[in-house]
Every structure is written in structure tokens, then in C-alpha cells.
Amino acid sequence: MVPGSNPGGRTTMNNLIFIYITNPSKKEAKKIAKHLLGKKLIACANIFSVDSLYHWKNKIADEREHILIAKTLSKNFEKIKKEVEKIHSYSIPCITKIPVESNNKYFKWIKKEC
């Protein structure tokens, strides 16, 4: 068994998770990532651009967004949600937890950093 894995969908406080957060700009995504890194709630983050299509106010929106993938442990998720909601510009930000599995060395590094 790989540490940080999530067998059978069980969640423990030491499970490795990715948090998927959509942002209106790269600048905002970086601001949020640096804020979470500064609070030691995440070990690292990736930011990339995507085209997003979604329902909004009875229309289909077609927008360029910037995805922030924050890498951390399950125990930090509630704190991260609160921090992101405080500073995010969206009225309904997407803050989604994704359980992941990883190699042992990477998991140990994540655990050490946050």
C-alpha cells in the first residue's frame, strides 16, 4: 500500500489530496497559491489555463479560466476552503477536493511541507 493512497474511498487526515480551484485570472490564482503556501496549508501548486463552459444566470458562459491545483493533506481541506473563500473574487468559487495516490517519496515530501 502506498502511503497517502485512498483504498476503498476511505478518507483519513493524512491522505494526499489535490484541491481544484477555478480562477478568473492567472494573477488571482497565483495570489491564492502564495497565500496558501505562506500559511503552510499546501506543499505546492500548479496553475494552467482552460476554456470553461458553464451555466450562469440563465445563459451558457464560455470563459477563459485559470485552474489552481493545490497539493496538500486531507486535514487541511476545511482551512483551505475558508481561506480561499475569504479572498476569491467569485461569488461561488469552485473548491473541489480530489483524493489521489502517489509514490512514497512524493507523499513524504508533501507531508513534510504542510
KOLSE-478051 format. One record per residue (C-alpha): residue in one letter; x, y, z. Coordinates in steps of 0.001 Angstrom, whole numbers, padded with zeros to 6 digits, always signed. Each point is the difference from the previous one (the first is absolute). Layout:
aXYZ/...
// end
This chain:
m+000000+000000+000000/v+001329+003438-000941/p-000208+002553+002814/g-002483+002705-000864/s-002096-002381-002054/n-003718-000188+000480/p-001044-003670+000006/g-003716-000571-000395/g-000724+003731+000089/r+000832+000343+003713/t+001157+003419+001078/t+002555+000546+002717/m+001634+003210+001116/n+003318-001033-001552/n-001316-000846-003468/l+001619+001886-002838/i-002506+002189-001826/f+000003+002469-002856/i-002279+003002+000316/y-001372+001276-003307/i-000810+003715+000046/t-001213+002020-003000/n+001093+003634-000293/p-000847+002877-002345/s+003659+000942-000503/k+003498-001394+000329/k+000772+002880+002359/e-002767-001059+002391/a+001015-003674-000185/k+003593+000943+000918/k-001209+002255+002813/i-002039-002847+001501/a+002843-002515-000433/k+002513+002314+001700/h-002471+000695+002814/l-000495-003735+000655/l+003740-000710-000285/g+000721+002799+002471/k-002363-001585+002513/k+001625-003445-000555/l-003387-001443-001000/i+001304-001353-003320/a+003346-001397-001120/c-000185+001215-003591/a-002339+001167-002730/n-000394-000156-003769/i-001823+002594-002078/f-001204-000468-003554/s-002464+001642-002385/v-003205-001651-001197/d-003110+000841-001971/s-003003-000433+002296/l-003622-000330-001051/y-002717+000111+002648/h-003521+001169+000830/w-000097+003471+001531/k-003030+002259+000432/n-002132-001908-002538/k+002700+000087-002675/i+002868-002215-001059/a+003256+001730+000875/d+003136-000658-002063/e+002981+001432+001869/r+003742-000354+000345/e+000832-001041+003568/h+003130-000942+001887/i+000066-003201+002003/l+001946-000201+003225/i+000848-003530+001103/a+001137+000162+003635/k+001751-003075+001422/t-000507-000703+003678/l-001358-002388+002639/s-003671-000627+000759/k+000378+001525+003473/n+000502+003433-001605/f-003057+000023-002263/e-002450+001844+002282/k+002558+002708+000824/i+000867+000390-003690/k-003674+000370-000948/k-000421+002793+002545/e+003173+001798-001095/v-000897-000197-003691/e-003585+001160+000597/k+001348+003080+001839/i+002138+001215-002913/h-001552-001487-003160/s-001798+002437-002315/y-002718-002451-001123/s-003276+000056+001937/i-000098-003816-000372/p+003596-001235-000283/c+000692-003582-001035/i+002076-001560+002789/t+000020-003748-000599/k+001919-002710+001875/i+001422-002870-002062/p+001519-003023+001788/v+003182-001216-001710/e+002660-002667+000309/s+003706+000657-000433/n+003447-001465+000287/n+001353-000244+003540/k+002740+002648-000344/y-002430+002614-001338/f-002552-000734+002727/k+002677+000369+002699/w+001063+003344-001486/i-003603+001288-000045/k-000487-001147+003589/k+003202+001773+001085/e-000892+003284-001707/c-003519+000439+001329/
// end
